[in-house]
Amino acid sequence: MAVVGGDLMARSRIEAAAASNSLEIQRLSPDDLESLEAPPDVDLVVLDLDSGGRALVDTWASLADESGPRVVGYFSHVDVALGDHARSRGVDAVPRGRFWRTLEEILAAL
């Protein structure tokens, strides 16, 4: 799986959950994502939409197509427009609280 975002605390929580599910993590910054020519070769990409905003969503959408990996983005529940924008671009966008509650379930499905 790959994690794209700048929030170190969130990334460490995701990494701990991944480790408990024996998953390897590829860490990418939004700048790293922009430099790729194709989506990462992983089963899941997690986008921190709060740190990357619409630009991160649009970068992902220009990189990936429907055959790319599953992508889940989490965002502040008060930023409804960001969630709607991400969903319109193919991101499974969920409010941050729900993301943390369901992270183990998401990872167990891989």
Protein Blocks (a to p, Z undefined) as FASTA:
>chain_A
ZZedjblklmmmmmmmmmmnopacddddfklmmmpcbdcddfbdcddfklnommlmmmmm
mmpcfklccddddddfklmmlmmmmmmnopacddfklmmmmmmmmmmmZZ
